[in-house]
Amino acid sequence: MTSIGKTLVGVGIVLALVGLVLWGAGKLVGRETGLLPGDIVYRRGNFTFCFPIATSILLSVLLTLLLWAVSALRR
């Protein structure tokens, strides 16, 4: 039962850190989408279509590395 508790505490700390990073990044960058080269933003009149492909790839890579590191530490 103690390993489950340690895992939950670790997950909580990681989530808190991710939340702080996202909160700080939101204040630095603003709420504009399409910030990375490769993100597709189409504006026409009062219609805006955003497809953040580069941001999605970057987040996928970062989460993969994070989960890989957590998995390696648990062995």
N, CA, C and O atoms as a Tripos MOL2 file, in Angstrom:
@<TRIPOS>MOLECULE
protein
  300   299    75     0     0
PROTEIN
NO_CHARGES

@<TRIPOS>ATOM
      1 N           0.8120   -1.1940    0.0000 N.3       1 MET1
      2 CA          0.0000    0.0000    0.0000 C.3       1 MET1
      3 C           0.8600    1.2640    0.0000 C.2       1 MET1
      4 O           0.4330    2.3080   -0.4930 O.2       1 MET1
      5 N           2.0720    1.1680    0.5540 N.am      2 THR2
      6 CA          2.9190    2.3630    0.5970 C.3       2 THR2
      7 C           3.4140    2.7510   -0.7880 C.2       2 THR2
      8 O           3.6480    3.9320   -1.0440 O.2       2 THR2
      9 N           3.5790    1.7790   -1.6940 N.am      3 SER3
     10 CA          4.0360    2.1280   -3.0460 C.3       3 SER3
     11 C           2.9580    2.9130   -3.7850 C.2       3 SER3
     12 O           3.2720    3.8000   -4.5780 O.2       3 SER3
     13 N           1.6940    2.5950   -3.5320 N.am      4 ILE4
     14 CA          0.6070    3.3570   -4.1600 C.3       4 ILE4
     15 C           0.6040    4.7820   -3.6270 C.2       4 ILE4
     16 O           0.4010    5.7280   -4.3870 O.2       4 ILE4
     17 N           0.8220    4.9400   -2.3490 N.am      5 GLY5
     18 CA          0.8800    6.2680   -1.7570 C.3       5 GLY5
     19 C           2.0250    7.0930   -2.3130 C.2       5 GLY5
     20 O           1.8550    8.2740   -2.6140 O.2       5 GLY5
     21 N           3.1860    6.4780   -2.4490 N.am      6 LYS6
     22 CA          4.3390    7.1890   -3.0140 C.3       6 LYS6
     23 C           4.0830    7.5800   -4.4630 C.2       6 LYS6
     24 O           4.4560    8.6690   -4.9000 O.2       6 LYS6
     25 N           3.4440    6.6810   -5.2010 N.am      7 THR7
     26 CA          3.1320    6.9820   -6.6000 C.3       7 THR7
     27 C           2.1600    8.1430   -6.6920 C.2       7 THR7
     28 O           2.3380    9.0350   -7.5210 O.2       7 THR7
     29 N           1.1360    8.1450   -5.8530 N.am      8 LEU8
     30 CA          0.1630    9.2400   -5.8820 C.3       8 LEU8
     31 C           0.7910   10.5740   -5.4980 C.2       8 LEU8
     32 O           0.4660   11.6070   -6.0840 O.2       8 LEU8
     33 N           1.6800   10.5570   -4.5250 N.am      9 VAL9
     34 CA          2.3800   11.7910   -4.1530 C.3       9 VAL9
     35 C           3.2530   12.2730   -5.3040 C.2       9 VAL9
     36 O           3.2820   13.4670   -5.6020 O.2       9 VAL9
     37 N           3.9630   11.3560   -5.9510 N.am     10 GLY10
     38 CA          4.7990   11.7260   -7.1000 C.3      10 GLY10
     39 C           3.9860   12.3040   -8.2440 C.2      10 GLY10
     40 O           4.3720   13.3040   -8.8490 O.2      10 GLY10
     41 N           2.8540   11.6680   -8.5400 N.am     11 VAL11
     42 CA          1.9820   12.1710   -9.6050 C.3      11 VAL11
     43 C           1.4430   13.5440   -9.2390 C.2      11 VAL11
     44 O           1.3460   14.4210  -10.0970 O.2      11 VAL11
     45 N           1.0940   13.7370   -7.9800 N.am     12 GLY12
     46 CA          0.5970   15.0380   -7.5310 C.3      12 GLY12
     47 C           1.6340   16.1340   -7.6740 C.2      12 GLY12
     48 O           1.3140   17.2480   -8.0880 O.2      12 GLY12
     49 N           2.8700   15.8240   -7.3360 N.am     13 ILE13
     50 CA          3.9450   16.8150   -7.4650 C.3      13 ILE13
     51 C           4.1810   17.1520   -8.9290 C.2      13 ILE13
     52 O           4.3490   18.3220   -9.2760 O.2      13 ILE13
     53 N           4.1960   16.1460   -9.7890 N.am     14 VAL14
     54 CA          4.3920   16.3830  -11.2210 C.3      14 VAL14
     55 C           3.2600   17.2360  -11.7750 C.2      14 VAL14
     56 O           3.5040   18.1700  -12.5390 O.2      14 VAL14
     57 N           2.0220   16.9240  -11.3980 N.am     15 LEU15
     58 CA          0.8790   17.7140  -11.8770 C.3      15 LEU15
     59 C           0.9490   19.1570  -11.3850 C.2      15 LEU15
     60 O           0.6280   20.0840  -12.1280 O.2      15 LEU15
     61 N           1.3660   19.3480  -10.1430 N.am     16 ALA16
     62 CA          1.5090   20.7040   -9.6200 C.3      16 ALA16
     63 C           2.5800   21.4740  -10.3840 C.2      16 ALA16
     64 O           2.3910   22.6500  -10.6970 O.2      16 ALA16
     65 N           3.6950   20.8270  -10.6850 N.am     17 LEU17
     66 CA          4.7590   21.4930  -11.4450 C.3      17 LEU17
     67 C           4.3160   21.8260  -12.8590 C.2      17 LEU17
     68 O           4.5980   22.9150  -13.3580 O.2      17 LEU17
     69 N           3.6250   20.8990  -13.5060 N.am     18 VAL18
     70 CA          3.1160   21.1660  -14.8510 C.3      18 VAL18
     71 C           2.1150   22.3190  -14.8130 C.2      18 VAL18
     72 O           2.1230   23.1740  -15.6980 O.2      18 VAL18
     73 N           1.2690   22.3470  -13.8110 N.am     19 GLY19
     74 CA          0.3110   23.4380  -13.6660 C.3      19 GLY19
     75 C           0.9910   24.7800  -13.4910 C.2      19 GLY19
     76 O           0.5710   25.7720  -14.0870 O.2      19 GLY19
     77 N           2.0300   24.8210  -12.6850 N.am     20 LEU20
     78 CA          2.7670   26.0680  -12.4960 C.3      20 LEU20
     79 C           3.4440   26.5280  -13.7830 C.2      20 LEU20
     80 O           3.4390   27.7160  -14.1050 O.2      20 LEU20
     81 N           4.0220   25.5870  -14.5130 N.am     21 VAL21
     82 CA          4.6670   25.9400  -15.7810 C.3      21 VAL21
     83 C           3.6340   26.4870  -16.7670 C.2      21 VAL21
     84 O           3.8740   27.5060  -17.4150 O.2      21 VAL21
     85 N           2.4990   25.8200  -16.8800 N.am     22 LEU22
     86 CA          1.4680   26.2830  -17.8080 C.3      22 LEU22
     87 C           0.8950   27.6310  -17.3830 C.2      22 LEU22
     88 O           0.6030   28.4770  -18.2280 O.2      22 LEU22
     89 N           0.7360   27.8280  -16.0920 N.am     23 TRP23
     90 CA          0.2300   29.0970  -15.5870 C.3      23 TRP23
     91 C           1.2130   30.2200  -15.9030 C.2      23 TRP23
     92 O           0.8120   31.2870  -16.3680 O.2      23 TRP23
     93 N           2.4870   29.9810  -15.6520 N.am     24 GLY24
     94 CA          3.5080   30.9810  -15.9490 C.3      24 GLY24
     95 C           3.6540   31.2290  -17.4400 C.2      24 GLY24
     96 O           3.8310   32.3710  -17.8650 O.2      24 GLY24
     97 N           3.5840   30.1710  -18.2370 N.am     25 ALA25
     98 CA          3.7010   30.3300  -19.6900 C.3      25 ALA25
     99 C           2.5200   31.1090  -20.2410 C.2      25 ALA25
    100 O           2.6750   31.8900  -21.1800 O.2      25 ALA25
    101 N           1.3500   30.9050  -19.6700 N.am     26 GLY26
    102 CA          0.1720   31.6470  -20.1240 C.3      26 GLY26
    103 C           0.3130   33.1370  -19.8790 C.2      26 GLY26
    104 O          -0.1460   33.9500  -20.6820 O.2      26 GLY26
    105 N           0.9420   33.4960  -18.7790 N.am     27 LYS27
    106 CA          1.1400   34.9160  -18.4840 C.3      27 LYS27
    107 C           2.2200   35.5290  -19.3690 C.2      27 LYS27
    108 O           2.1260   36.6950  -19.7530 O.2      27 LYS27
    109 N           3.2530   34.7370  -19.6960 N.am     28 LEU28
    110 CA          4.3360   35.2540  -20.5260 C.3      28 LEU28
    111 C           3.9240   35.3780  -21.9880 C.2      28 LEU28
    112 O           4.2570   36.3580  -22.6550 O.2      28 LEU28
    113 N           3.2070   34.3910  -22.4730 N.am     29 VAL29
    114 CA          2.9070   34.3140  -23.8870 C.3      29 VAL29
    115 C           1.5950   34.9970  -24.2200 C.2      29 VAL29
    116 O           1.4770   35.6140  -25.2790 O.2      29 VAL29
    117 N           0.6310   34.9040  -23.3670 N.am     30 GLY30
    118 CA         -0.6970   35.4280  -23.6610 C.3      30 GLY30
    119 C          -1.5930   34.3130  -24.1360 C.2      30 GLY30
    120 O          -1.2300   33.1420  -24.0230 O.2      30 GLY30
    121 N          -2.7180   34.6330  -24.6470 N.am     31 ARG31
    122 CA         -3.6840   33.6100  -25.0450 C.3      31 ARG31
    123 C          -3.7430   33.4160  -26.5480 C.2      31 ARG31
    124 O          -4.6880   32.8170  -27.0620 O.2      31 ARG31
    125 N          -2.7720   33.9010  -27.2340 N.am     32 GLU32
    126 CA         -2.7250   33.7560  -28.6860 C.3      32 GLU32
    127 C          -2.3240   32.3440  -29.0620 C.2      32 GLU32
    128 O          -1.3670   31.8040  -28.5060 O.2      32 GLU32
    129 N          -3.0350   31.7380  -29.9930 N.am     33 THR33
    130 CA         -2.6670   30.4110  -30.4680 C.3      33 THR33
    131 C          -1.8280   30.5450  -31.7300 C.2      33 THR33
    132 O          -1.7960   31.6080  -32.3500 O.2      33 THR33
    133 N          -1.1750   29.5060  -32.0960 N.am     34 GLY34
    134 CA         -0.3350   29.5390  -33.2800 C.3      34 GLY34
    135 C           0.9970   30.1900  -33.0080 C.2      34 GLY34
    136 O           1.4930   30.9670  -33.8240 O.2      34 GLY34
    137 N           1.5780   29.8830  -31.8710 N.am     35 LEU35
    138 CA          2.8140   30.5470  -31.4850 C.3      35 LEU35
    139 C           4.0610   29.9110  -32.0770 C.2      35 LEU35
    140 O           5.0740   30.5870  -32.2540 O.2      35 LEU35
    141 N           4.0020   28.6320  -32.3810 N.am     36 LEU36
    142 CA          5.1730   27.9630  -32.9320 C.3      36 LEU36
    143 C           5.1070   27.9320  -34.4550 C.2      36 LEU36
    144 O           4.0190   27.8650  -35.0290 O.2      36 LEU36
    145 N           6.2650   27.9800  -35.1120 N.am     37 PRO37
    146 CA          6.2530   27.7930  -36.5540 C.3      37 PRO37
    147 C           5.7060   26.3990  -36.8710 C.2      37 PRO37
    148 O           6.1320   25.4170  -36.2630 O.2      37 PRO37
    149 N           4.8070   26.3090  -37.7780 N.am     38 GLY38
    150 CA          4.1760   25.0410  -38.1030 C.3      38 GLY38
    151 C           2.7490   24.9590  -37.5960 C.2      38 GLY38
    152 O           1.9790   24.1190  -38.0620 O.2      38 GLY38
    153 N           2.3750   25.8220  -36.6430 N.am     39 ASP39
    154 CA          0.9900   25.8950  -36.2000 C.3      39 ASP39
    155 C           0.1840   26.6150  -37.2740 C.2      39 ASP39
    156 O           0.6140   27.6370  -37.8100 O.2      39 ASP39
    157 N          -0.9680   26.0780  -37.5740 N.am     40 ILE40
    158 CA         -1.7980   26.6280  -38.6370 C.3      40 ILE40
    159 C          -2.8970   27.4800  -38.0190 C.2      40 ILE40
    160 O          -3.6850   26.9940  -37.2070 O.2      40 ILE40
    161 N          -2.9490   28.7410  -38.4020 N.am     41 VAL41
    162 CA         -4.0050   29.6490  -37.9500 C.3      41 VAL41
    163 C          -4.6020   30.2990  -39.1880 C.2      41 VAL41
    164 O          -3.8970   30.9240  -39.9790 O.2      41 VAL41
    165 N          -5.9080   30.1430  -39.3440 N.am     42 TYR42
    166 CA         -6.6160   30.7230  -40.4950 C.3      42 TYR42
    167 C          -7.6670   31.6800  -39.9620 C.2      42 TYR42
    168 O          -8.5630   31.2800  -39.2190 O.2      42 TYR42
    169 N          -7.5540   32.9540  -40.3460 N.am     43 ARG43
    170 CA         -8.5120   33.9720  -39.9060 C.3      43 ARG43
    171 C          -9.2050   34.5580  -41.1250 C.2      43 ARG43
    172 O          -8.5610   34.9250  -42.1080 O.2      43 ARG43
    173 N         -10.5110   34.6390  -41.0440 N.am     44 ARG44
    174 CA        -11.2870   35.2320  -42.1280 C.3      44 ARG44
    175 C         -12.5150   35.8840  -41.5130 C.2      44 ARG44
    176 O         -13.4290   35.1870  -41.0720 O.2      44 ARG44
    177 N         -12.5480   37.1890  -41.4760 N.am     45 GLY45
    178 CA        -13.6740   37.8910  -40.8730 C.3      45 GLY45
    179 C         -13.7490   37.5880  -39.3800 C.2      45 GLY45
    180 O         -12.7910   37.7990  -38.6360 O.2      45 GLY45
    181 N         -14.9130   37.0860  -38.9590 N.am     46 ASN46
    182 CA        -15.0760   36.7580  -37.5490 C.3      46 ASN46
    183 C         -14.8900   35.2510  -37.2840 C.2      46 ASN46
    184 O         -15.3080   34.7480  -36.2410 O.2      46 ASN46
    185 N         -14.2640   34.5410  -38.2270 N.am     47 PHE47
    186 CA        -14.0050   33.0980  -38.0980 C.3      47 PHE47
    187 C         -12.5170   32.8640  -37.9550 C.2      47 PHE47
    188 O         -11.7220   33.4060  -38.7240 O.2      47 PHE47
    189 N         -12.1360   32.0630  -36.9790 N.am     48 THR48
    190 CA        -10.7350   31.6950  -36.7740 C.3      48 THR48
    191 C         -10.6420   30.1900  -36.6080 C.2      48 THR48
    192 O         -11.3610   29.6000  -35.8020 O.2      48 THR48
    193 N          -9.7500   29.5700  -37.3780 N.am     49 PHE49
    194 CA         -9.4990   28.1370  -37.2740 C.3      49 PHE49
    195 C          -8.0490   27.9500  -36.8680 C.2      49 PHE49
    196 O          -7.1450   28.4360  -37.5470 O.2      49 PHE49
    197 N          -7.8190   27.2470  -35.7620 N.am     50 CYS50
    198 CA         -6.4640   27.0090  -35.2680 C.3      50 CYS50
    199 C          -6.2050   25.5150  -35.2440 C.2      50 CYS50
    200 O          -7.0110   24.7460  -34.7220 O.2      50 CYS50
    201 N          -5.0810   25.1080  -35.8110 N.am     51 PHE51
    202 CA         -4.6410   23.7200  -35.7510 C.3      51 PHE51
    203 C          -3.1860   23.7250  -35.3060 C.2      51 PHE51
    204 O          -2.2840   23.8390  -36.1350 O.2      51 PHE51
    205 N          -2.9500   23.6020  -33.9970 N.am     52 PRO52
    206 CA         -1.5820   23.7160  -33.4640 C.3      52 PRO52
    207 C          -0.7940   22.4230  -33.6150 C.2      52 PRO52
    208 O          -0.5280   21.7410  -32.6250 O.2      52 PRO52
    209 N          -0.4210   22.0800  -34.8360 N.am     53 ILE53
    210 CA          0.2590   20.8080  -35.0840 C.3      53 ILE53
    211 C           1.6580   20.7920  -34.4690 C.2      53 ILE53
    212 O           2.0500   19.7860  -33.8770 O.2      53 ILE53
    213 N           2.4060   21.8610  -34.5930 N.am     54 ALA54
    214 CA          3.7590   21.8850  -34.0210 C.3      54 ALA54
    215 C           3.6950   21.8340  -32.4950 C.2      54 ALA54
    216 O           4.5100   21.1600  -31.8650 O.2      54 ALA54
    217 N           2.7490   22.5300  -31.9070 N.am     55 THR55
    218 CA          2.5760   22.4980  -30.4590 C.3      55 THR55
    219 C           2.1840   21.0960  -30.0020 C.2      55 THR55
    220 O           2.6670   20.6260  -28.9710 O.2      55 THR55
    221 N           1.3220   20.4290  -30.7480 N.am     56 SER56
    222 CA          0.9000   19.0700  -30.4020 C.3      56 SER56
    223 C           2.0780   18.1010  -30.4560 C.2      56 SER56
    224 O           2.2250   17.2480  -29.5810 O.2      56 SER56
    225 N           2.9070   18.2320  -31.4740 N.am     57 ILE57
    226 CA          4.0790   17.3550  -31.5990 C.3      57 ILE57
    227 C           5.0500   17.6140  -30.4500 C.2      57 ILE57
    228 O           5.5850   16.6730  -29.8650 O.2      57 ILE57
    229 N           5.2780   18.8880  -30.1260 N.am     58 LEU58
    230 CA          6.1840   19.2340  -29.0350 C.3      58 LEU58
    231 C           5.6700   18.6770  -27.7100 C.2      58 LEU58
    232 O           6.4430   18.0910  -26.9530 O.2      58 LEU58
    233 N           4.3960   18.8450  -27.4180 N.am     59 LEU59
    234 CA          3.8260   18.3080  -26.1840 C.3      59 LEU59
    235 C           3.9040   16.7890  -26.1500 C.2      59 LEU59
    236 O           4.1690   16.2050  -25.0990 O.2      59 LEU59
    237 N           3.6780   16.1500  -27.2780 N.am     60 SER60
    238 CA          3.7700   14.6920  -27.3460 C.3      60 SER60
    239 C           5.1750   14.2130  -27.0330 C.2      60 SER60
    240 O           5.3470   13.2450  -26.2910 O.2      60 SER60
    241 N           6.1760   14.8700  -27.5840 N.am     61 VAL61
    242 CA          7.5640   14.4950  -27.3330 C.3      61 VAL61
    243 C           7.9190   14.7110  -25.8600 C.2      61 VAL61
    244 O           8.5480   13.8540  -25.2390 O.2      61 VAL61
    245 N           7.5170   15.8560  -25.3030 N.am     62 LEU62
    246 CA          7.8270   16.1430  -23.9040 C.3      62 LEU62
    247 C           7.1490   15.1530  -22.9580 C.2      62 LEU62
    248 O           7.7740   14.6830  -22.0070 O.2      62 LEU62
    249 N           5.8890   14.8350  -23.2060 N.am     63 LEU63
    250 CA          5.1940   13.8700  -22.3590 C.3      63 LEU63
    251 C           5.7810   12.4680  -22.5010 C.2      63 LEU63
    252 O           5.8660   11.7290  -21.5200 O.2      63 LEU63
    253 N           6.1820   12.1020  -23.7060 N.am     64 THR64
    254 CA          6.8220   10.8030  -23.9110 C.3      64 THR64
    255 C           8.1200   10.7120  -23.1260 C.2      64 THR64
    256 O           8.3820    9.7020  -22.4720 O.2      64 THR64
    257 N           8.9380   11.7650  -23.1860 N.am     65 LEU65
    258 CA         10.1940   11.7710  -22.4270 C.3      65 LEU65
    259 C           9.9400   11.7290  -20.9250 C.2      65 LEU65
    260 O          10.6430   11.0290  -20.1950 O.2      65 LEU65
    261 N           8.9380   12.4750  -20.4600 N.am     66 LEU66
    262 CA          8.6100   12.4830  -19.0470 C.3      66 LEU66
    263 C           8.1620   11.1000  -18.5780 C.2      66 LEU66
    264 O           8.6270   10.6140  -17.5470 O.2      66 LEU66
    265 N           7.2730   10.4740  -19.3190 N.am     67 LEU67
    266 CA          6.7930    9.1460  -18.9440 C.3      67 LEU67
    267 C           7.8960    8.0970  -19.0510 C.2      67 LEU67
    268 O           7.9370    7.1560  -18.2570 O.2      67 LEU67
    269 N           8.7850    8.2510  -20.0200 N.am     68 TRP68
    270 CA          9.9220    7.3380  -20.1360 C.3      68 TRP68
    271 C          10.8360    7.4750  -18.9180 C.2      68 TRP68
    272 O          11.3210    6.4790  -18.3810 O.2      68 TRP68
    273 N          11.0670    8.7190  -18.4860 N.am     69 ALA69
    274 CA         11.9280    8.9470  -17.3220 C.3      69 ALA69
    275 C          11.2930    8.3730  -16.0630 C.2      69 ALA69
    276 O          11.9800    7.7520  -15.2520 O.2      69 ALA69
    277 N           9.9960    8.5710  -15.8920 N.am     70 VAL70
    278 CA          9.3060    8.0090  -14.7350 C.3      70 VAL70
    279 C           9.3840    6.4930  -14.7570 C.2      70 VAL70
    280 O           9.6120    5.8680  -13.7220 O.2      70 VAL70
    281 N           9.2000    5.9020  -15.9140 N.am     71 SER71
    282 CA          9.2790    4.4490  -16.0410 C.3      71 SER71
    283 C          10.6790    3.9390  -15.7310 C.2      71 SER71
    284 O          10.8320    2.9000  -15.0900 O.2      71 SER71
    285 N          11.6970    4.6570  -16.1780 N.am     72 ALA72
    286 CA         13.0750    4.2350  -15.9330 C.3      72 ALA72
    287 C          13.4190    4.3590  -14.4530 C.2      72 ALA72
    288 O          14.1820    3.5460  -13.9310 O.2      72 ALA72
    289 N          12.8790    5.3440  -13.7810 N.am     73 LEU73
    290 CA         13.1550    5.5220  -12.3630 C.3      73 LEU73
    291 C          12.4650    4.4710  -11.4980 C.2      73 LEU73
    292 O          12.9430    4.1500  -10.4100 O.2      73 LEU73
    293 N          11.3690    3.9480  -11.9670 N.am     74 ARG74
    294 CA         10.6080    2.9530  -11.2070 C.3      74 ARG74
    295 C          11.2510    1.5750  -11.2710 C.2      74 ARG74
    296 O          10.9310    0.7200  -10.4440 O.2      74 ARG74
    297 N          12.1400    1.3310  -12.2170 N.am     75 ARG75
    298 CA         12.7840    0.0080  -12.3550 C.3      75 ARG75
    299 C          13.8110   -0.2140  -11.3070 C.2      75 ARG75
    300 O          14.4450   -1.2680  -11.2770 O.2      75 ARG75
@<TRIPOS>BOND
     1     1     2 1
     2     2     3 1
     3     3     4 2
     4     3     5 am
     5     5     6 1
     6     6     7 1
     7     7     8 2
     8     7     9 am
     9     9    10 1
    10    10    11 1
    11    11    12 2
    12    11    13 am
    13    13    14 1
    14    14    15 1
    15    15    16 2
    16    15    17 am
    17    17    18 1
    18    18    19 1
    19    19    20 2
    20    19    21 am
    21    21    22 1
    22    22    23 1
    23    23    24 2
    24    23    25 am
    25    25    26 1
    26    26    27 1
    27    27    28 2
    28    27    29 am
    29    29    30 1
    30    30    31 1
    31    31    32 2
    32    31    33 am
    33    33    34 1
    34    34    35 1
    35    35    36 2
    36    35    37 am
    37    37    38 1
    38    38    39 1
    39    39    40 2
    40    39    41 am
    41    41    42 1
    42    42    43 1
    43    43    44 2
    44    43    45 am
    45    45    46 1
    46    46    47 1
    47    47    48 2
    48    47    49 am
    49    49    50 1
    50    50    51 1
    51    51    52 2
    52    51    53 am
    53    53    54 1
    54    54    55 1
    55    55    56 2
    56    55    57 am
    57    57    58 1
    58    58    59 1
    59    59    60 2
    60    59    61 am
    61    61    62 1
    62    62    63 1
    63    63    64 2
    64    63    65 am
    65    65    66 1
    66    66    67 1
    67    67    68 2
    68    67    69 am
    69    69    70 1
    70    70    71 1
    71    71    72 2
    72    71    73 am
    73    73    74 1
    74    74    75 1
    75    75    76 2
    76    75    77 am
    77    77    78 1
    78    78    79 1
    79    79    80 2
    80    79    81 am
    81    81    82 1
    82    82    83 1
    83    83    84 2
    84    83    85 am
    85    85    86 1
    86    86    87 1
    87    87    88 2
    88    87    89 am
    89    89    90 1
    90    90    91 1
    91    91    92 2
    92    91    93 am
    93    93    94 1
    94    94    95 1
    95    95    96 2
    96    95    97 am
    97    97    98 1
    98    98    99 1
    99    99   100 2
   100    99   101 am
   101   101   102 1
   102   102   103 1
   103   103   104 2
   104   103   105 am
   105   105   106 1
   106   106   107 1
   107   107   108 2
   108   107   109 am
   109   109   110 1
   110   110   111 1
   111   111   112 2
   112   111   113 am
   113   113   114 1
   114   114   115 1
   115   115   116 2
   116   115   117 am
   117   117   118 1
   118   118   119 1
   119   119   120 2
   120   119   121 am
   121   121   122 1
   122   122   123 1
   123   123   124 2
   124   123   125 am
   125   125   126 1
   126   126   127 1
   127   127   128 2
   128   127   129 am
   129   129   130 1
   130   130   131 1
   131   131   132 2
   132   131   133 am
   133   133   134 1
   134   134   135 1
   135   135   136 2
   136   135   137 am
   137   137   138 1
   138   138   139 1
   139   139   140 2
   140   139   141 am
   141   141   142 1
   142   142   143 1
   143   143   144 2
   144   143   145 am
   145   145   146 1
   146   146   147 1
   147   147   148 2
   148   147   149 am
   149   149   150 1
   150   150   151 1
   151   151   152 2
   152   151   153 am
   153   153   154 1
   154   154   155 1
   155   155   156 2
   156   155   157 am
   157   157   158 1
   158   158   159 1
   159   159   160 2
   160   159   161 am
   161   161   162 1
   162   162   163 1
   163   163   164 2
   164   163   165 am
   165   165   166 1
   166   166   167 1
   167   167   168 2
   168   167   169 am
   169   169   170 1
   170   170   171 1
   171   171   172 2
   172   171   173 am
   173   173   174 1
   174   174   175 1
   175   175   176 2
   176   175   177 am
   177   177   178 1
   178   178   179 1
   179   179   180 2
   180   179   181 am
   181   181   182 1
   182   182   183 1
   183   183   184 2
   184   183   185 am
   185   185   186 1
   186   186   187 1
   187   187   188 2
   188   187   189 am
   189   189   190 1
   190   190   191 1
   191   191   192 2
   192   191   193 am
   193   193   194 1
   194   194   195 1
   195   195   196 2
   196   195   197 am
   197   197   198 1
   198   198   199 1
   199   199   200 2
   200   199   201 am
   201   201   202 1
   202   202   203 1
   203   203   204 2
   204   203   205 am
   205   205   206 1
   206   206   207 1
   207   207   208 2
   208   207   209 am
   209   209   210 1
   210   210   211 1
   211   211   212 2
   212   211   213 am
   213   213   214 1
   214   214   215 1
   215   215   216 2
   216   215   217 am
   217   217   218 1
   218   218   219 1
   219   219   220 2
   220   219   221 am
   221   221   222 1
   222   222   223 1
   223   223   224 2
   224   223   225 am
   225   225   226 1
   226   226   227 1
   227   227   228 2
   228   227   229 am
   229   229   230 1
   230   230   231 1
   231   231   232 2
   232   231   233 am
   233   233   234 1
   234   234   235 1
   235   235   236 2
   236   235   237 am
   237   237   238 1
   238   238   239 1
   239   239   240 2
   240   239   241 am
   241   241   242 1
   242   242   243 1
   243   243   244 2
   244   243   245 am
   245   245   246 1
   246   246   247 1
   247   247   248 2
   248   247   249 am
   249   249   250 1
   250   250   251 1
   251   251   252 2
   252   251   253 am
   253   253   254 1
   254   254   255 1
   255   255   256 2
   256   255   257 am
   257   257   258 1
   258   258   259 1
   259   259   260 2
   260   259   261 am
   261   261   262 1
   262   262   263 1
   263   263   264 2
   264   263   265 am
   265   265   266 1
   266   266   267 1
   267   267   268 2
   268   267   269 am
   269   269   270 1
   270   270   271 1
   271   271   272 2
   272   271   273 am
   273   273   274 1
   274   274   275 1
   275   275   276 2
   276   275   277 am
   277   277   278 1
   278   278   279 1
   279   279   280 2
   280   279   281 am
   281   281   282 1
   282   282   283 1
   283   283   284 2
   284   283   285 am
   285   285   286 1
   286   286   287 1
   287   287   288 2
   288   287   289 am
   289   289   290 1
   290   290   291 1
   291   291   292 2
   292   291   293 am
   293   293   294 1
   294   294   295 1
   295   295   296 2
   296   295   297 am
   297   297   298 1
   298   298   299 1
   299   299   300 2
@<TRIPOS>SUBSTRUCTURE
     1 MET1         2 RESIDUE 1 A MET
     2 THR2         6 RESIDUE 1 A THR
     3 SER3        10 RESIDUE 1 A SER
     4 ILE4        14 RESIDUE 1 A ILE
     5 GLY5        18 RESIDUE 1 A GLY
     6 LYS6        22 RESIDUE 1 A LYS
     7 THR7        26 RESIDUE 1 A THR
     8 LEU8        30 RESIDUE 1 A LEU
     9 VAL9        34 RESIDUE 1 A VAL
    10 GLY10       38 RESIDUE 1 A GLY
    11 VAL11       42 RESIDUE 1 A VAL
    12 GLY12       46 RESIDUE 1 A GLY
    13 ILE13       50 RESIDUE 1 A ILE
    14 VAL14       54 RESIDUE 1 A VAL
    15 LEU15       58 RESIDUE 1 A LEU
    16 ALA16       62 RESIDUE 1 A ALA
    17 LEU17       66 RESIDUE 1 A LEU
    18 VAL18       70 RESIDUE 1 A VAL
    19 GLY19       74 RESIDUE 1 A GLY
    20 LEU20       78 RESIDUE 1 A LEU
    21 VAL21       82 RESIDUE 1 A VAL
    22 LEU22       86 RESIDUE 1 A LEU
    23 TRP23       90 RESIDUE 1 A TRP
    24 GLY24       94 RESIDUE 1 A GLY
    25 ALA25       98 RESIDUE 1 A ALA
    26 GLY26      102 RESIDUE 1 A GLY
    27 LYS27      106 RESIDUE 1 A LYS
    28 LEU28      110 RESIDUE 1 A LEU
    29 VAL29      114 RESIDUE 1 A VAL
    30 GLY30      118 RESIDUE 1 A GLY
    31 ARG31      122 RESIDUE 1 A ARG
    32 GLU32      126 RESIDUE 1 A GLU
    33 THR33      130 RESIDUE 1 A THR
    34 GLY34      134 RESIDUE 1 A GLY
    35 LEU35      138 RESIDUE 1 A LEU
    36 LEU36      142 RESIDUE 1 A LEU
    37 PRO37      146 RESIDUE 1 A PRO
    38 GLY38      150 RESIDUE 1 A GLY
    39 ASP39      154 RESIDUE 1 A ASP
    40 ILE40      158 RESIDUE 1 A ILE
    41 VAL41      162 RESIDUE 1 A VAL
    42 TYR42      166 RESIDUE 1 A TYR
    43 ARG43      170 RESIDUE 1 A ARG
    44 ARG44      174 RESIDUE 1 A ARG
    45 GLY45      178 RESIDUE 1 A GLY
    46 ASN46      182 RESIDUE 1 A ASN
    47 PHE47      186 RESIDUE 1 A PHE
    48 THR48      190 RESIDUE 1 A THR
    49 PHE49      194 RESIDUE 1 A PHE
    50 CYS50      198 RESIDUE 1 A CYS
    51 PHE51      202 RESIDUE 1 A PHE
    52 PRO52      206 RESIDUE 1 A PRO
    53 ILE53      210 RESIDUE 1 A ILE
    54 ALA54      214 RESIDUE 1 A ALA
    55 THR55      218 RESIDUE 1 A THR
    56 SER56      222 RESIDUE 1 A SER
    57 ILE57      226 RESIDUE 1 A ILE
    58 LEU58      230 RESIDUE 1 A LEU
    59 LEU59      234 RESIDUE 1 A LEU
    60 SER60      238 RESIDUE 1 A SER
    61 VAL61      242 RESIDUE 1 A VAL
    62 LEU62      246 RESIDUE 1 A LEU
    63 LEU63      250 RESIDUE 1 A LEU
    64 THR64      254 RESIDUE 1 A THR
    65 LEU65      258 RESIDUE 1 A LEU
    66 LEU66      262 RESIDUE 1 A LEU
    67 LEU67      266 RESIDUE 1 A LEU
    68 TRP68      270 RESIDUE 1 A TRP
    69 ALA69      274 RESIDUE 1 A ALA
    70 VAL70      278 RESIDUE 1 A VAL
    71 SER71      282 RESIDUE 1 A SER
    72 ALA72      286 RESIDUE 1 A ALA
    73 LEU73      290 RESIDUE 1 A LEU
    74 ARG74      294 RESIDUE 1 A ARG
    75 ARG75      298 RESIDUE 1 A ARG
